[in-house]
Amino acid sequence: MERERARPLDLIKLRGLADYQFGRGAGAALFPEGGVELTRSKATGRIRTIYRHGALVATLRPGDGFLALTEEGAKAILERLSPPPNRVIVRGDVGDFIREGRSVFAKHVVDADPELRPGEEAIVLDEAGNLLGVGRALMSAAEMLSASRGVAVRTRRGVPKGREGPQQA
């Protein structure tokens, strides 16, 4: 697939989707003016992947049309939105496992965005605010905090040590 510069209407749609999915301001954080490129499906012409300044920030999930974040997309949200939406904070001693792409278990979750629902994108942080990975929540925030067993977030991508991005409070 060949990248193309995002058209103004594409940016409006993507920003609206990001604001709906992650909250007001997420669209501007992920898709700023200039530097946004995308690829489209050859069969349908629909947007598949979105790049910001050459780095992949998100993929549109074909099943539901929502954004699946990458490490760069999560960093953009962490830099611009406080508190970051869809965050799951885990104990520091399990950070290395999540960096490897392993799932987040409920017993390791110390805090979570109260608005987080099953099936939504989750940004996984350690207690120091370091980005550990991105994935899909399998439990609500209340379930994550009360359960003592089970997978809370299925990690799609772990973030290697040294590439965590800005510290969050």
ZADREN-619111 format. One record per residue: x, y, z of N, C-alpha, C in turn; residue number from 1; residue in three letters. Coordinates in nm, 4 decimals, padded with zeros to 6 digits. Layout:
<atoms>
ATOM;X;Y;Z;X;Y;Z;X;Y;Z;NUM;ala
...
</atoms>
This chain:
<atoms>
ATOM;00.0835;-00.1180;00.0000;00.0000;00.0000;00.0000;00.0880;00.1244;00.0000;1;met
ATOM;00.0457;00.2184;-00.0768;00.1221;00.3414;-00.0902;00.0625;00.4513;-00.0036;2;glu
ATOM;00.1499;00.5252;00.0624;00.1034;00.6353;00.1477;00.0625;00.7555;00.0638;3;arg
ATOM;-00.0376;00.8253;00.1143;-00.0814;00.9494;00.0505;-00.1028;01.0541;00.1590;4;glu
ATOM;-00.0936;01.1773;00.1215;-00.1172;01.2876;00.2152;-00.2667;01.2884;00.2519;5;arg
ATOM;-00.2957;01.3086;00.3790;-00.4342;01.3105;00.4259;-00.5060;01.4336;00.3707;6;ala
ATOM;-00.6250;01.4136;00.3180;-00.7074;01.5224;00.2673;-00.7761;01.5921;00.3845;7;arg
ATOM;-00.8180;01.7173;00.3674;-00.8857;01.7888;00.4772;-01.0063;01.7132;00.5342;8;pro
ATOM;-01.0868;01.6518;00.4482;-01.2027;01.5773;00.4954;-01.1595;01.4537;00.5757;9;leu
ATOM;-01.0504;01.3884;00.5327;-00.9966;01.2743;00.6077;-00.9560;01.3178;00.7483;10;asp
ATOM;-00.8887;01.4324;00.7589;-00.8446;01.4821;00.8894;-00.9637;01.5132;00.9800;11;leu
ATOM;-01.0687;01.5721;00.9239;-01.1885;01.6036;01.0021;-01.2488;01.4744;01.0574;12;ile
ATOM;-01.2610;01.3736;00.9732;-01.3180;01.2454;01.0162;-01.2309;01.1785;01.1223;13;lys
ATOM;-01.0994;01.1747;01.0982;-01.0084;01.1089;01.1924;-01.0056;01.1804;01.3271;14;leu
ATOM;-01.0034;01.3130;01.3246;-01.0040;01.3882;01.4497;-01.1348;01.3669;01.5263;15;arg
ATOM;-01.2447;01.3654;01.4560;-01.3739;01.3407;01.5199;-01.3789;01.2023;01.5833;16;gly
ATOM;-01.3280;01.1036;01.5121;-01.3238;00.9670;01.5653;-01.2365;00.9598;01.6897;17;leu
ATOM;-01.1178;01.0204;01.6840;-01.0264;01.0182;01.7984;-01.0859;01.0915;01.9185;18;ala
ATOM;-01.1510;01.2045;01.8950;-01.2158;01.2779;02.0038;-01.3278;01.1952;02.0659;19;asp
ATOM;-01.4031;01.1240;01.9839;-01.5104;01.0381;02.0346;-01.4530;00.9215;02.1156;20;tyr
ATOM;-01.3486;00.8601;02.0617;-01.2929;00.7397;02.1232;-01.2118;00.7694;02.2495;21;gln
ATOM;-01.1333;00.8778;02.2486;-01.0410;00.9052;02.3594;-01.0731;01.0323;02.4374;22;phe
ATOM;-01.1613;01.1157;02.3866;-01.1959;01.2393;02.4548;-01.1472;01.3613;02.3788;23;gly
ATOM;-01.2074;01.4753;02.4123;-01.1774;01.6010;02.3443;-01.0267;01.6310;02.3494;24;arg
ATOM;-00.9709;01.6667;02.2349;-00.8296;01.7003;02.2241;-00.7443;01.5880;02.1681;25;gly
ATOM;-00.7956;01.4659;02.1704;-00.7176;01.3527;02.1199;-00.6959;01.3620;01.9690;26;ala
ATOM;-00.7968;01.4108;01.8975;-00.7854;01.4232;01.7521;-00.6748;01.5180;01.7120;27;gly
ATOM;-00.6665;01.6321;01.7795;-00.5608;01.7293;01.7499;-00.4241;01.6752;01.7909;28;ala
ATOM;-00.4183;01.5977;01.8989;-00.2914;01.5403;01.9443;-00.2398;01.4353;01.8464;29;ala
ATOM;-00.3292;01.3520;01.7968;-00.2884;01.2438;01.7065;-00.2685;01.2893;01.5625;30;leu
ATOM;-00.3528;01.3822;01.5169;-00.3537;01.4201;01.3760;-00.3427;01.5708;01.3595;31;phe
ATOM;-00.2232;01.6284;01.3803;-00.2053;01.7730;01.3679;-00.2069;01.8163;01.2212;32;pro
ATOM;-00.2161;01.9467;01.2008;-00.2098;02.0010;01.0647;-00.0737;01.9680;01.0041;33;glu
ATOM;-00.0734;01.9183;00.8842;00.0511;01.8860;00.8143;00.1173;01.7624;00.8707;34;gly
ATOM;00.1825;01.6880;00.7879;00.2582;01.5718;00.8323;00.1779;01.4456;00.8517;35;gly
ATOM;00.0478;01.4464;00.8190;-00.0347;01.3264;00.8351;-00.0489;01.2584;00.6995;36;val
ATOM;-00.0092;01.1311;00.6962;-00.0216;01.0499;00.5756;-00.1032;00.9268;00.6112;37;glu
ATOM;-00.1594;00.8629;00.5095;-00.2370;00.7428;00.5354;-00.2284;00.6472;00.4187;38;leu
ATOM;-00.2681;00.5232;00.4455;-00.2811;00.4237;00.3392;-00.4272;00.3824;00.3350;39;thr
ATOM;-00.4688;00.3395;00.2175;-00.6071;00.2969;00.1984;-00.6105;00.1526;00.1492;40;arg
ATOM;-00.7205;00.0862;00.1765;-00.7433;-00.0483;00.1259;-00.7614;-00.0401;-00.0254;41;ser
ATOM;-00.6942;-00.1272;-00.0980;-00.7100;-00.1271;-00.2433;-00.8484;-00.1735;-00.2846;42;lys
ATOM;-00.9075;-00.2629;-00.2060;-01.0391;-00.3172;-00.2404;-01.1525;-00.2189;-00.2124;43;ala
ATOM;-01.1464;-00.1482;-00.0984;-01.2588;-00.0628;-00.0588;-01.2295;00.0862;-00.0629;44;thr
ATOM;-01.1020;00.1237;-00.0617;-01.0653;00.2647;-00.0587;-01.0718;00.3255;00.0803;45;gly
ATOM;-01.1029;00.2450;00.1815;-01.1118;00.2951;00.3190;-00.9727;00.3117;00.3794;46;arg
ATOM;-00.9645;00.4040;00.4729;-00.8374;00.4294;00.5419;-00.8012;00.3076;00.6252;47;ile
ATOM;-00.6744;00.2675;00.6196;-00.6263;00.1534;00.6974;-00.5267;00.1966;00.8048;48;arg
ATOM;-00.4207;00.2693;00.7642;-00.3160;00.3095;00.8584;-00.2942;00.4598;00.8492;49;thr
ATOM;-00.2572;00.5203;00.9634;-00.2359;00.6643;00.9692;-00.0976;00.6913;01.0264;50;ile
ATOM;-00.0221;00.7760;00.9581;00.1135;00.8122;00.9967;00.1188;00.9601;01.0311;51;tyr
ATOM;00.2014;00.9943;01.1285;00.2245;01.1341;01.1656;00.3743;01.1559;01.1609;52;arg
ATOM;00.4179;01.2460;01.0756;00.5600;01.2758;01.0577;00.6404;01.1476;01.0329;53;his
ATOM;00.5854;01.0583;00.9521;00.6539;00.9360;00.9123;00.6391;00.8182;01.0061;54;gly
ATOM;00.5843;00.8386;01.1263;00.5699;00.7301;01.2244;00.4243;00.6834;01.2288;55;ala
ATOM;00.4050;00.5531;01.2283;00.2707;00.4961;01.2374;00.2111;00.5277;01.3739;56;leu
ATOM;00.0953;00.5953;01.3770;00.0312;00.6307;01.5042;-00.0939;00.5479;01.5320;57;val
ATOM;-00.1616;00.5020;01.4278;-00.2835;00.4255;01.4501;-00.3215;00.3472;01.3247;58;ala
ATOM;-00.4021;00.2455;01.3485;-00.4617;00.1660;01.2428;-00.6114;00.1671;01.2663;59;thr
ATOM;-00.6885;00.1764;01.1614;-00.8331;00.1670;01.1756;-00.8716;00.0196;01.1784;60;leu
ATOM;-00.9397;-00.0220;01.2851;-00.9814;-00.1616;01.2981;-01.0973;-00.1850;01.2020;61;arg
ATOM;-01.0850;-00.2811;01.1118;-01.1918;-00.3027;01.0145;-01.3223;-00.3523;01.0762;62;pro
ATOM;-01.3159;-00.4228;01.1877;-01.4363;-00.4784;01.2492;-01.5315;-00.3752;01.3040;63;gly
ATOM;-01.4777;-00.2725;01.3714;-01.5653;-00.1731;01.4332;-01.5353;-00.0296;01.3906;64;asp
ATOM;-01.4284;-00.0085;01.3137;-01.3975;00.1247;01.2633;-01.3283;00.2154;01.3631;65;gly
ATOM;-01.2904;00.1625;01.4803;-01.2204;00.2433;01.5792;-01.0698;00.2377;01.5566;66;phe
ATOM;-00.9973;00.3266;01.6246;-00.8528;00.3354;01.6121;-00.7839;00.2360;01.7048;67;leu
ATOM;-00.6830;00.1687;01.6529;-00.5940;00.0857;01.7332;-00.4616;00.1618;01.7387;68;ala
ATOM;-00.4228;00.2055;01.8578;-00.3033;00.2882;01.8735;-00.1749;00.2080;01.8632;69;leu
ATOM;-00.0701;00.2769;01.8211;00.0649;00.2231;01.8289;00.1364;00.2957;01.9425;70;thr
ATOM;00.2603;00.2597;01.9650;00.3429;00.3260;02.0656;00.3459;00.4767;02.0424;71;glu
ATOM;00.3642;00.5184;01.9172;00.3713;00.6611;01.8844;00.2381;00.7314;01.9098;72;glu
ATOM;00.1285;00.6646;01.8799;-00.0022;00.7222;01.9060;-00.0274;00.7404;02.0551;73;gly
ATOM;00.0109;00.6407;02.1343;-00.0045;00.6504;02.2797;00.0802;00.7646;02.3350;74;ala
ATOM;00.2020;00.7797;02.2850;00.2893;00.8886;02.3305;00.2273;01.0249;02.2994;75;lys
ATOM;00.1672;01.0382;02.1808;00.1043;01.1652;02.1427;-00.0090;01.1996;02.2390;76;ala
ATOM;-00.0874;01.1014;02.2763;-00.1968;01.1248;02.3711;-00.1412;01.1578;02.5090;77;ile
ATOM;-00.0385;01.0868;02.5530;00.0211;01.1120;02.6845;00.0804;01.2528;02.6935;78;leu
ATOM;00.1386;01.3000;02.5842;00.2005;01.4328;02.5827;00.0979;01.5453;02.5888;79;glu
ATOM;-00.0192;01.5253;02.5285;-00.1140;01.6352;02.5114;-00.2344;01.6336;02.6042;80;arg
ATOM;-00.2691;01.5180;02.6603;-00.3892;01.5099;02.7425;-00.3549;01.4704;02.8856;81;leu
ATOM;-00.4089;01.5465;02.9804;-00.3822;01.5170;03.1208;-00.5120;01.5255;03.1990;82;ser
ATOM;-00.5517;01.4233;03.2700;-00.4911;01.2906;03.2729;-00.5194;01.2181;03.1419;83;pro
ATOM;-00.4285;01.1292;03.1027;-00.4501;01.0587;02.9760;-00.5714;00.9654;02.9842;84;pro
ATOM;-00.6520;00.9622;02.8796;-00.7681;00.8730;02.8788;-00.7261;00.7280;02.8580;85;pro
ATOM;-00.8140;00.6367;02.8965;-00.7963;00.4931;02.8713;-00.6686;00.4360;02.9327;86;asn
ATOM;-00.6213;00.4971;03.0405;-00.4972;00.4505;03.1001;-00.5249;00.3376;03.1993;87;arg
ATOM;-00.4292;00.2457;03.2050;-00.4289;00.1387;03.3037;-00.2913;00.1433;03.3678;88;val
ATOM;-00.2873;00.1599;03.4994;-00.1604;00.1696;03.5709;-00.1368;00.0382;03.6444;89;ile
ATOM;-00.0179;-00.0193;03.6224;00.0157;-00.1486;03.6816;00.1330;-00.1346;03.7778;90;val
ATOM;00.1506;-00.2356;03.8612;00.2641;-00.2390;03.9534;00.3942;-00.2361;03.8737;91;arg
ATOM;00.4930;-00.1706;03.9306;00.6221;-00.1565;03.8640;00.6955;-00.2872;03.8399;92;gly
ATOM;00.6728;-00.3869;03.9253;00.7477;-00.5120;03.9128;00.7037;-00.5988;03.7948;93;asp
ATOM;00.5940;-00.5646;03.7263;00.5501;-00.6433;03.6109;00.5772;-00.5709;03.4786;94;val
ATOM;00.6406;-00.4544;03.4865;00.6657;-00.3734;03.3676;00.7421;-00.4451;03.2586;95;gly
ATOM;00.8447;-00.5201;03.2965;00.9262;-00.5886;03.1956;00.8462;-00.6920;03.1167;96;asp
ATOM;00.7520;-00.7584;03.1822;00.6699;-00.8580;03.1134;00.5777;-00.7902;03.0117;97;phe
ATOM;00.5213;-00.6779;03.0505;00.4302;-00.6069;02.9602;00.5084;-00.5475;02.8433;98;ile
ATOM;00.6298;-00.5017;02.8693;00.7155;-00.4510;02.7605;00.7411;-00.5572;02.6540;99;arg
ATOM;00.7407;-00.6822;02.6959;00.7608;-00.7938;02.6025;00.6342;-00.8275;02.5247;100;glu
ATOM;00.5237;-00.7594;02.5574;00.3984;-00.7832;02.4866;00.3059;-00.8798;02.5581;101;gly
ATOM;00.3369;-00.9124;02.6827;00.2521;-01.0040;02.7586;00.1281;-00.9308;02.8104;102;arg
ATOM;00.0244;-01.0057;02.8374;-00.1020;-00.9488;02.8836;-00.0914;-00.8922;03.0247;103;ser
ATOM;-00.1802;-00.7973;03.0544;-00.1894;-00.7365;03.1871;-00.2951;-00.8139;03.2649;104;val
ATOM;-00.2577;-00.8656;03.3805;-00.3523;-00.9379;03.4652;-00.4143;-00.8432;03.5661;105;phe
ATOM;-00.5395;-00.8685;03.5999;-00.6145;-00.7816;03.6896;-00.5448;-00.7642;03.8240;106;ala
ATOM;-00.4813;-00.8675;03.8738;-00.4178;-00.8581;04.0059;-00.3004;-00.7606;04.0081;107;lys
ATOM;-00.2502;-00.7208;03.8904;-00.1380;-00.6271;03.8819;-00.1829;-00.4823;03.8618;108;his
ATOM;-00.3112;-00.4596;03.8374;-00.3620;-00.3251;03.8108;-00.3785;-00.2502;03.9433;109;val
ATOM;-00.3194;-00.1293;03.9505;-00.3325;-00.0468;04.0706;-00.4279;00.0705;04.0488;110;val
ATOM;-00.4501;00.1100;03.9239;-00.5441;00.2166;03.8927;-00.5835;00.2054;03.7457;111;asp
ATOM;-00.6994;00.2590;03.7126;-00.7469;00.2582;03.5741;-00.8431;00.3743;03.5544;112;ala
ATOM;-00.8488;00.4239;03.4316;-00.9430;00.5292;03.3963;-01.0839;00.4771;03.4235;113;asp
ATOM;-01.1607;00.5459;03.5070;-01.2949;00.4963;03.5414;-01.3890;00.4833;03.4213;114;pro
ATOM;-01.3589;00.5518;03.3124;-01.4442;00.5459;03.1929;-01.4094;00.4274;03.1019;115;glu
ATOM;-01.3031;00.3553;03.1305;-01.2565;00.2454;03.0441;-01.3564;00.1307;03.0440;116;leu
ATOM;-01.3884;00.0826;02.9258;-01.4838;-00.0267;02.9078;-01.4187;-00.1419;02.8322;117;arg
ATOM;-01.4733;-00.2619;02.8455;-01.4200;-00.3762;02.7702;-01.4261;-00.3499;02.6193;118;pro
ATOM;-01.3208;-00.3877;02.5491;-01.3139;-00.3705;02.4040;-01.2481;-00.2413;02.3604;119;gly
ATOM;-01.2279;-00.1479;02.4538;-01.1654;-00.0202;02.4182;-01.0135;-00.0313;02.4207;120;glu
ATOM;-00.9497;00.0637;02.3527;-00.8046;00.0739;02.3546;-00.7577;00.1098;02.4947;121;glu
ATOM;-00.6489;00.0506;02.5386;-00.5932;00.0801;02.6698;-00.4470;00.1189;02.6551;122;ala
ATOM;-00.4069;00.2219;02.7290;-00.2675;00.2662;02.7337;-00.2143;00.2210;02.8693;123;ile
ATOM;-00.1150;00.1324;02.8685;-00.0649;00.0718;02.9914;00.0594;00.1468;03.0389;124;val
ATOM;00.0525;00.1944;03.1645;00.1619;00.2685;03.2265;00.2040;00.1995;03.3548;125;leu
ATOM;00.3300;00.2223;03.3964;00.3701;00.1749;03.5286;00.3411;00.2853;03.6301;126;asp
ATOM;00.3686;00.2596;03.7558;00.3356;00.3560;03.8613;00.4142;00.4860;03.8485;127;glu
ATOM;00.5289;00.4816;03.7803;00.6099;00.6012;03.7591;00.5637;00.6807;03.6373;128;ala
ATOM;00.4649;00.6286;03.5635;00.4135;00.6984;03.4465;00.4825;00.6622;03.3170;129;gly
ATOM;00.5647;00.5575;03.3167;00.6314;00.5133;03.1941;00.5357;00.4318;03.1086;130;asn
ATOM;00.5365;00.4569;02.9793;00.4543;00.3812;02.8859;00.5102;00.2403;02.8722;131;leu
ATOM;00.4264;00.1403;02.8976;00.4686;00.0006;02.8884;00.4157;-00.0679;02.7635;132;leu
ATOM;00.2970;-00.0283;02.7201;00.2384;-00.0918;02.6037;00.0999;-00.0382;02.5734;133;gly
ATOM;00.0444;-00.0882;02.4645;-00.0917;-00.0554;02.4240;-00.1633;-00.1857;02.3931;134;val
ATOM;-00.2935;-00.1865;02.4167;-00.3694;-00.3082;02.3907;-00.5176;-00.2831;02.4000;135;gly
ATOM;-00.5906;-00.3909;02.4214;-00.7362;-00.3845;02.4256;-00.7841;-00.4315;02.5622;136;arg
ATOM;-00.8656;-00.3492;02.6261;-00.9194;-00.3834;02.7573;-01.0184;-00.4988;02.7431;137;ala
ATOM;-01.0069;-00.5947;02.8327;-01.1003;-00.7069;02.8349;-01.1966;-00.6963;02.9532;138;leu
ATOM;-01.1690;-00.6008;03.0429;-01.2532;-00.5768;03.1600;-01.2775;-00.4274;03.1716;139;met
ATOM;-01.3816;-00.3914;03.2462;-01.4034;-00.2503;03.2780;-01.3041;-00.2105;03.3866;140;ser
ATOM;-01.2899;-00.0810;03.4109;-01.1981;-00.0334;03.5144;-01.2369;-00.0893;03.6507;141;ala
ATOM;-01.3657;-00.0909;03.6815;-01.4113;-00.1435;03.8106;-01.3758;-00.2910;03.8252;142;ala
ATOM;-01.3919;-00.3671;03.7181;-01.3567;-00.5101;03.7231;-01.2070;-00.5294;03.7414;143;glu
ATOM;-01.1276;-00.4479;03.6720;-00.9817;-00.4593;03.6839;-00.9373;-00.4381;03.8275;144;met
ATOM;-00.9978;-00.3398;03.8927;-00.9564;-00.3035;04.0281;-01.0093;-00.3994;04.1339;145;leu
ATOM;-01.1193;-00.4680;04.1059;-01.1757;-00.5573;04.2068;-01.1398;-00.7043;04.1859;146;ser
ATOM;-01.1068;-00.7431;04.0630;-01.0772;-00.8840;04.0344;-00.9375;-00.9220;04.0829;147;ala
ATOM;-00.9242;-01.0467;04.1219;-00.7939;-01.0970;04.1649;-00.7358;-01.1944;04.0632;148;ser
ATOM;-00.8110;-01.2201;03.9577;-00.7600;-01.3079;03.8524;-00.8216;-01.2691;03.7187;149;arg
ATOM;-00.7581;-01.3140;03.6123;-00.8074;-01.2867;03.4788;-00.7257;-01.1808;03.4061;150;gly
ATOM;-00.7375;-01.1808;03.2736;-00.6656;-01.0861;03.1894;-00.7454;-00.9563;03.1826;151;val
ATOM;-00.6825;-00.8461;03.2212;-00.7465;-00.7152;03.2184;-00.7267;-00.6473;03.0836;152;ala
ATOM;-00.6039;-00.6576;03.0283;-00.5714;-00.5963;02.8996;-00.4901;-00.6948;02.8179;153;val
ATOM;-00.5348;-00.7194;02.6954;-00.4556;-00.8012;02.6034;-00.3614;-00.7050;02.5313;154;arg
ATOM;-00.2335;-00.7132;02.5641;-00.1336;-00.6215;02.5096;-00.1069;-00.6556;02.3641;155;thr
ATOM;-00.1159;-00.5539;02.2789;-00.0878;-00.5716;02.1366;00.0593;-00.5427;02.1065;156;arg
ATOM;00.1089;-00.4363;02.1694;00.2487;-00.3978;02.1482;00.3074;-00.3516;02.2797;157;arg
ATOM;00.4235;-00.4059;02.3132;00.4985;-00.3574;02.4277;00.5944;-00.2488;02.3831;158;gly
ATOM;00.6353;-00.1643;02.4762;00.7279;-00.0551;02.4461;00.8621;-00.0873;02.5100;159;val
ATOM;00.9664;-00.1082;02.4297;01.0982;-00.1421;02.4844;01.1511;-00.0353;02.5800;160;pro
ATOM;01.2303;-00.0783;02.6756;01.2904;00.0129;02.7728;01.3698;00.1205;02.6996;161;lys
ATOM;01.3584;00.2445;02.7473;01.4277;00.3560;02.6839;01.3442;00.4308;02.5810;162;gly
ATOM;01.2278;00.3750;02.5446;01.1404;00.4414;02.4465;01.0047;00.4725;02.5068;163;arg
ATOM;00.9992;00.4917;02.6385;00.8738;00.5089;02.7101;00.8038;00.6402;02.6819;164;glu
ATOM;00.8782;00.7433;02.6473;00.8160;00.8730;02.6267;00.8140;00.9521;02.7552;165;gly
ATOM;00.7316;01.0576;02.7614;00.7308;01.1472;02.8773;00.6756;01.0796;03.0025;166;pro
ATOM;00.7228;01.1224;03.1171;00.6724;01.0728;03.2439;00.5363;01.1355;03.2696;167;gln
ATOM;00.4429;01.0578;03.3191;00.3095;01.1061;03.3531;00.2895;01.0965;03.5024;168;gln
ATOM;00.2090;01.1870;03.5550;00.1776;01.1836;03.6995;00.0568;01.0993;03.7245;169;ala
</atoms>
